[in-house]
Amino acid sequence: MSVENTSLDQFLKLPVLFEHFKEHQERDPKVGLLEFLSMHYWGQDLNDNDNARDMQLPYKKVNTTTHQVLFARFTQVPQIIAAEQIIPQTFKAYKDQYHPAPNLTSPFRPPCA
């Protein structure tokens, strides 16, 4: 399955999120994970001149992809021409030896002496 055309490719950017969180903690050890997520996703980011790095975080940019589909209209109905193929068929005789005896595989059998 290809993830480039879905938003699942953003999960591949999760290591960048944790690295950037570590960078923020190096600058200010008091920054917690929820505060970090809040400033980058739900609130105002600090003016710390790392906007290019912030835009590498998952789900910061919307990826748009387009698919083009071409429909062709035929003036005539296409005809399918089947070629005759002769396939030799040989069948092996059925043998009971391929099935185990029912009295050996039954869960309800008499005790052995």
Helices and strands as residue ranges (DSSP letters): G 7-13, H 14-27, H 33-37, I 38-42, H 51-54, G 96-98, H 102-105
